[in-house]
Amino acid sequence: MDIREKDQKYIAHTYGRVPLTLSGGHGSYVTDDAGKEYIDLGSGIAVNTFGVADPGWVQAVTAQLSRLQHTSNYYYTEPMARLAELLCEKTGMSRVFFSNSGAEANECAIKAARKYSFDRYGEGRKKIITLKDSFHGRTVTTLSATGQDSLHNYFAPFTEGFAYVQAGDREALAAEADDSCCAIMMELIQGEGGVNVLDADFVRYAVELARERDILILADEVQTGNGRTGKLYAWMHYGFQPDIFTTAKGLAGGLPLGATVFSKKTKDVLTPGSHGSTFGGNPVCAAGAVYVMEHLDDALLQEVKEKGDYVRKSLAGLPGVTEVTGMGLMIGVGLAKNLAEAVEACRQKGVLVLTAHDRMRLLPPLNIPFPVLREGIERIKEVIGE
């Protein structure tokens, strides 16, 4: 029985597998079980920040693994403390809670927003506004927060207390931001929803409205964070600081780690016993994340911007391309041709891409060399022109 047969027999059928078995890789390349190399423009859905087996990252992780792989959160560990320090110093935020994934980070943000409101105003102020086409996770509560009707099936009853507004609709947002509302939760770029970049004026309006009414702003940076858009976090493009932001995916460069990051206003909301995680802040994952955060410097972020500009200029306006969206190395490409066929054709040409709704999605490693990126884009252009 080969790997695919074992997978089909023993693993729950929750994923639409591509007929490809990956066995290794290096940098911006992955290798299948037949030895064929592919340029990886998905990086594990924005997880492998510096590609596959980055030597410095491997050294940082294995050094920690050889010392202490895990301990409970009853004790202090250096990697967790250092990572929290980096996150706060680089963002101006005040405290961090660590978990294992983006969904868990968002769950924590939701709980914290409701507790902030309860502590300050008492019961009845629990509604959280999210945006249509958003995606915040697959737990029952984060599915409830997700503004996509197609995902609100099978698992009822869903967690109550969410309202959905179309991005850009100021009147609807103002109407929902009433006395029962405690928070507005937004992805500044809706990743799973199609790489939709939020309008800056709408975001500014939402922030001003929230400040007037003591409604918290929660920024979901699970996919947009950790340098993906050309700034450390996407909210930095919009000129405001959220009350709480969440991040995961690329934070630890390939290991499971989520973070919920609190501003001065919200830093004391969580108290002993109000939240927790067995594995959150695991020292091995945290060591990987420290390496990532220490290497996301201004020079690399500038490269991310330049690479993203190159990709968008290379693809925009081509026959067969209907739209190019995104920031930095988070890019959505609308195609006139069948999307699934285009993705498969890219794979046949040795380049791996993703999808997001009706768009091809590109999320390469942030340190992908320009020659490798150019080669990947040229192969995509061949597919588009076929």
N, C-alpha and C positions, 0 to 999 in steps of 0.2 A: 504494500500500500504506500503510494507516494505522498508527499506533503499535502498536495491539494485534496487528495482523497481523504486523508486524515482530517483535514480542516472541515471538509463537507460533512464528514461523519460525526465529528466530536464537538465542533464549535457552533454555537447558536448562529442561525442564519440572519444576522442583523445587518450585514454589509453586502453591498453589491461588489463582490471581488472582481478585480481585473485579472485576466488569465496570465499572471506574472508572479513568479516566486523570486523574491529578492534575497540574496545571500550575503551581500557585503557592499563595500563601496569605499570611496575616499573623496574628501572635499565635496565638490558639486556633482560627483558621479555616483551612481549606484550600479550594482552588478547583479544580473539574474543567475539562476542556477545552471545556465548553459554557458556562462562566462561573458555574455553580451553586456556592454556598458551603455548606460543611459545618462543623459544630462538631466539632472533632477531639478525641475522648476516648480516643485511643490514642497520640498523640504519637510515632508511629514505633516502637511497642513500647517506650515509656518512654525514648526517646532524645532527643527535642526538649524538653529540660528547661524552657526558657522559650518554647516554641512555635516558630512559623515566623518566621524573619528578625527576631528581637529586635534592635533597633537597636544597643544596646551590644555585644552579642555579634558582630554583623556587623562593627562597627567594629574590635573587637579582632582578629578573624580576618583581615580584609582588610589591616589595618595590618601584621600579621606577614607576610602573603602578599606584600606589596609589598617587604618587606625580604629575606626568606630563606624559601623554601618547604620546603627539605629540606637536611639534611646528614647524613653518617653519624654513628654513635655513637662515632666516634673523637674527636669534638670536643665541646666544651661549647656549650650554647645556653641563653640566659636563660629562655625559657618553660618548658623542661623542668625546670630547677633550681627555678624559682619554684613550679611545680606540685607537685613533690616536697615542697618545704618546706611548702606549704599542707596537703597530705595528711597529713604527719607531725604538724604542729603542731595540726591540728584533731582528730586521733585519738589522739595519744600514741604512735603507732607510730614506727619508726626509719628504715626505708629503703623504697624503691620500685623496682620494675622495670616499665618501660612496654612494652606490646605494642599490638596493633591491635583486639582484640576480647575478649569475655568468655571464649570458648573458649580463646584463647591465654593469657589471665590464669590460668584454671583449670589449664591444662596446666603452666604455670610453677609454680603452687602445688603440684601433684602431684609434679613433679620435685624441688622444694625440700624437700618433706616427706620424700621417700625419701632424698635426699642428707643431710639432717639426721640421719636415723636411721643411715644408713651411716657417716657420719663419727663418730658417737657410739658405735654398737654393732656395726658391721660388717655383714656380709651376713645375710640371712634375716629382716629386720624391715621388710617392704615393704607389708604389707596396709593398705589404706585403707578405712574403713567409710563408706558413704554411706547415704542413706535411700531407701526405696521411694517412688516418685512424684517423685523429684528429677529435675532436669534441669541438666546442667553443660556442655553443648556438643555439637558435631557432629564433632569430630575423632575418630579411632578411640579414643584414650585417654579423652577426655571423654565419649564415648558409653558406653564401658565403665564409667565412674564413674556414669553416669546410672542411676537405679534404676527403669527402666521396661522390662519385658521386650519390649514392642512395638517398641522401638528397637534391640534386639539381634538384628538380622537382616541378611542380605546381605553384611556386611563382615568376616566372620570370617577369620582368628582375631582376636578382640578382645584388647586388652591385659589381661593377667592381674593378679591382686592386689587385686581389689575384693570387698567383702562388703556385702550390702544388709540393712538392718534397718528394720522398720516404725517410724515415728515414734511415740514413746510406749512402746515395748517395752524396758523397762530390762533385763530378763533376757537378751534376745537381744543387746543392746548389750554388756553385761558379758561375755557368753560370747565374742563376737567380738573384744573388746578384750584379746586375749591377748598373749603375748610376740612374736607375729609381726606385730603391728599398729603402724604408725607414725603414723596420723592418723585423725581423724574429720572428715568434710567435710559441712557442712550449709548449706542455704538456710534462713534463719530464717522466711521465707515462701516456700513453694514456688510460684513463679509459673506456669511452664508446666504444673505438675502440678495446677493448679486453684485457685491463690491460697489455699493451706493454711497457716495460721499455726501454727507449732510451739508446743506447750505449754511454758510457762516452767519448770515443775518438771522436765520431761524435759530441757530444755536445760541447766538447772542441774546435773542429775545427770550429763549427758554431760561437762560441763566439769570437774566435780569428779573424775569417773572418769579423765578424760584427765590431769589434773594429778597424780593419784596414781601413774599408770603412765608418765609422761613420753611421753604420746601427744599429738601436736599437734592443736589445734583449727583447722580451716580454715573460714572463713565465706565462702560464695559470696554476694557482694553485687552481682552483675552487674545484676540487675533491681531489687533492693530499695535499692540505694545512692543516694548523692547527693541526699538529701532526700526520696526517694519516699515513705517511711513516716512522715514527720513528725519524724524525727531524721536526722542526717547519714548514719548507717549503722544498719541494723536491729539489729545486735548491741548497740547502745547502749540499746535498749529492755530488754535482757535482763541488763544489769548485769555484763558481763564483757568482757575484751579478748581477741580471738583471737590466736593465734600468727602466723597469716597470714590476710589477707582479700583478696578479689579484687573488682574493680569494672570496669565498662565502660558500655555503653548511654548513660545520661544524663551521663556524666562530662564529655564535650566538647560537649554540647549539640546534637549533630547530626553530628559528625565521628567517624571511627573511631579509638577510643583505648581501650585496656585498661590496667589497673594491677594489679600484685600487690604488696601492702603488707605489710612484715615488722615484727614486734615486735623488741624488744631481744634476745629469746632467739634469734631466727632471722635477724637482720639480716646475719650474715656467712656464711650458708650458700652463697649464690651467689658464685662466685669467677671471675676472668677466664677466659673460654673455656667455662664450664659452662652458659651460656645466652646467648641473643642475639636480636636482631630488627632487620631492616633499617629498617623504618619506625617502630618503637616509639619514642614520645616525639617524633614529628615536630613541629617547632616551630609549624606552623600549627594542628594539632590541640591541642597543648599550650596555645597562646594562647587557644583557645576554652574549654578546660577551666579555665584560670586565671580567666577571666571568670566561669564558672559557679561555681567554688568561692568566689570572693570575694563573690558575691552570694547565696550560701546562708547567710544570717544567721539569727539567732534569730527575728526578726519574720516572715520568710518561712516558716520551719519551723513556727511557730505557726499561720500561715495554712493550711498544708498539713494540719495536724491538724484545724483547724476545718472546712475544706472536706470532708475525709474524713468527719468526724462528720456533717456535713449530708447527704452522699450516703447514708451507711448508714442514718441515721434516716429519710430520705425514702423509701427502698426497702424496708427491713425491715418485714415484716408485711403488705405489700400482697398482695391476692389475686393469685395467680400467681407470687409470689416464695417460693421454698422456703428460701433461706438467703442471707445476705450476709456475706462474709468479707473479711479484709484489714486493713490499717493505712494511715493517711494516705490518699494518693491512689493506692493500689494496692488495687483492690477487685474482688472476685468476686461475681457475682450468680447464684444458682441459680434457674432458671425452670421452671415446670410445663409451659410450652408448648415447641414445637420451637425449639431454640436457633438453628439456621441461619436459620429463617424470621424469628425475632425480630431477628437481626442485619441481615438484608436489609430488614426493615420500618424499622429505625432509619435505615439508609442512605437509604431513600426519603423519610424525614422530615427528612433533612439533618443527621444526626448519625452519626459513625463510631465504632464500638465494636469490641472484639476478643473473642476466645474463649480459654478455657483449660480443656481437657478438656470437662466438661459445664457450664461456667459462662460467662456473659458477663463479660468482663474490661474494667475501666475504668482507664486510665492517662493522665489528662489532663495537659497542661502544668502544672507546679507553680504558675505565676503566672497561671493562668486566672482572669479576673475573676469574682467571684461572680455577677453577672447572667448571664454567658454559661454558667457552670456550671449555674445554676438552669434556664435555658432548655433546655440539653441533657438534664438529668434529667427535666424535664417531658415532653419528647418521648419519652424512654424509658418513662416511666410510661404515656403514651398507648399505646405498642406493647404493653406488658405487659397493659394493660386491654382490648385488642381481642380 
